[in-house]
Amino acid sequence: QVQLVESGGGLVQPGGSLRLSCAASGFILHYYAVGWFREAPGKEREGVSCISPSNGATYYADSVKDRFTISRDNAKNTVYLQMNSLKPEDTNVYYCAVARSGVCFLLKRAFSSWGQGTQVTVSS
């Protein structure tokens, strides 16, 4: 069975940092483009970042560029999202997802499998 499990969410103060993990089972994660998305109540799920399978190229939404970094550990079959300089507007449930192809698009419809999400709250 294909499964993605996010972890690492929690409460952090503005300006703080957090690292999210996306552990995969049932498939080899680095064969696919893997993305991070986030969703707040009443809002659409939006793309945050994506990492390509072969060359490891990374992509970011403008709202998180220069603050977030996506990476992959093939040995652990895990993708990470390092989040720095966090802002209250970063408060969301964060999801990892596997794309239908090896090409990164920060679009929800490009991804076929999703984790259960992990809550990130940025507040003083």
C-alpha positions in Angstrom: 0.0 0.0 0.0 1.1 3.5 -0.8 1.3 5.6 2.4 2.7 9.1 3.2 3.0 10.2 6.8 3.8 13.8 7.8 5.3 14.7 11.1 7.1 17.6 12.8 4.3 20.1 13.1 3.6 22.1 16.2 3.5 25.5 17.8 6.3 27.9 17.1 6.8 31.7 17.7 7.0 34.1 14.8 10.5 34.2 13.4 11.1 30.6 14.6 11.9 27.5 12.6 10.4 24.0 12.1 11.2 21.0 10.1 8.5 18.8 8.6 9.1 15.2 7.5 7.2 13.2 5.0 8.0 9.5 5.3 6.9 7.2 2.5 6.1 3.5 2.5 4.9 1.1 -0.2 6.9 2.9 -3.0 10.2 4.4 -3.7 9.8 8.1 -3.0 12.6 9.4 -5.2 11.1 8.0 -8.3 8.4 10.7 -8.2 8.1 14.4 -7.8 7.1 15.1 -4.2 5.4 18.3 -3.1 4.4 20.1 0.1 1.0 21.8 0.2 -0.8 23.7 2.9 -4.4 24.4 3.8 -6.1 26.8 6.2 -9.8 26.6 7.1 -12.0 28.2 4.4 -9.1 28.3 2.0 -8.0 26.2 -1.0 -5.1 23.9 -0.6 -2.1 25.6 -2.1 1.3 24.4 -3.3 4.3 25.3 -1.2 7.3 23.4 -2.7 8.2 20.5 -4.8 11.4 18.4 -5.5 12.0 16.6 -8.7 13.0 12.9 -8.7 16.1 12.7 -10.9 18.1 15.9 -10.6 16.6 17.1 -7.3 15.6 20.4 -8.7 13.4 22.4 -6.3 10.5 24.8 -6.7 8.8 27.2 -4.3 5.8 29.4 -4.1 6.6 33.0 -3.9 5.2 33.3 -0.5 7.8 31.0 1.0 10.8 31.5 -1.3 14.0 32.2 0.6 12.4 31.0 3.9 11.6 27.4 3.2 13.8 24.6 1.9 12.7 21.2 0.6 15.1 18.3 0.6 15.2 14.5 0.2 16.9 11.6 2.0 16.7 8.6 -0.3 18.1 6.2 2.3 15.3 7.1 4.7 12.7 7.4 1.9 11.8 10.8 3.4 11.3 14.3 2.1 11.7 17.3 4.4 10.5 20.9 4.5 12.7 23.2 6.5 10.8 26.3 7.5 12.6 29.3 8.7 11.5 32.9 9.6 8.0 31.6 10.2 5.1 34.1 10.0 1.6 33.9 11.5 0.2 33.5 8.0 2.2 30.3 7.6 -0.3 28.7 10.1 -1.8 25.8 8.2 -2.2 22.1 8.0 0.7 21.0 5.8 0.5 18.0 3.5 3.0 16.1 1.5 2.0 14.5 -1.8 3.3 12.4 -4.7 2.9 13.7 -8.2 1.5 11.8 -11.2 4.7 12.5 -13.1 8.3 13.3 -12.5 7.7 16.9 -13.3 7.1 19.5 -10.5 4.0 21.7 -10.8 2.7 23.5 -7.7 -0.8 22.6 -8.6 -3.1 20.3 -6.5 -4.4 18.4 -9.6 -0.8 17.3 -10.5 -0.6 15.1 -7.4 -2.3 11.7 -6.8 -1.4 10.6 -3.3 -1.6 12.5 -0.1 -0.6 12.2 3.5 -2.9 13.0 6.5 -1.4 16.4 7.2 0.4 17.9 10.2 -0.6 21.1 11.9 1.7 24.1 12.0 0.8 27.1 14.2 2.8 30.2 14.3 1.8 32.4 17.2 3.4 34.4 20.1 
